[in-house]
């Protein structure tokens, strides 16, 4: 769901703190989805929209620039996950090809975004990796940019790799199938030319891809 405004939507008439769904609407959506065992995640930047989602026990907050320390603690207590998408907002804030209005909106919140992430990490919130794929110049391989951004923001390499695998699987309610190597899991794996525990940039050098237990690609390959 979209609980707040964003940085790239409309040039005029959309602020990041705008609330796009009322609390009772969010509660109804979550209640109906949970009755069918469907998790709910929210695009939520502004504090009021985040509050509405957290109070309604949503499953995951995306972006979350204005998460406060107390909200982070409440998220941890309620097992609400967080996908910060740090890289895309850094990109929007700095790329001269991005419309000026979106650049300006991103610049105003990018430092606050980092603080929200650090509070969530400190509180023990389950943090997953997401690139906001489909946003400007963020194709699906941009997930590696987000992995590196999480490392730059203060996660150690083990924490970053868990965020991109087992933590993300928990958010999808697929922790027994994805993000793990064990019997009866789906067995989506990559082989890396290098040690990502030493340098996350090694993830750019994929030598083999295994999809559902079958080799989908194997050979020499340059950086993605």
Secondary structure as GFF3:
##gff-version 3
##sequence-region A 1 224
A	DSSP	alpha_helix	23	35	.	.	.	ID=ss1
A	DSSP	beta_strand	41	44	.	.	.	ID=ss2
A	DSSP	alpha_helix	47	55	.	.	.	ID=ss3
A	DSSP	beta_strand	60	63	.	.	.	ID=ss4
A	DSSP	alpha_helix	69	77	.	.	.	ID=ss5
A	DSSP	beta_strand	81	83	.	.	.	ID=ss6
A	DSSP	alpha_helix	86	94	.	.	.	ID=ss7
A	DSSP	alpha_helix	100	123	.	.	.	ID=ss8
A	DSSP	three_ten_helix	140	142	.	.	.	ID=ss9
A	DSSP	alpha_helix	143	153	.	.	.	ID=ss10
A	DSSP	alpha_helix	157	164	.	.	.	ID=ss11
A	DSSP	alpha_helix	166	171	.	.	.	ID=ss12
A	DSSP	beta_strand	189	192	.	.	.	ID=ss13
A	DSSP	three_ten_helix	200	204	.	.	.	ID=ss14
A	DSSP	beta_strand	206	211	.	.	.	ID=ss15
A	DSSP	beta_strand	214	218	.	.	.	ID=ss16
###
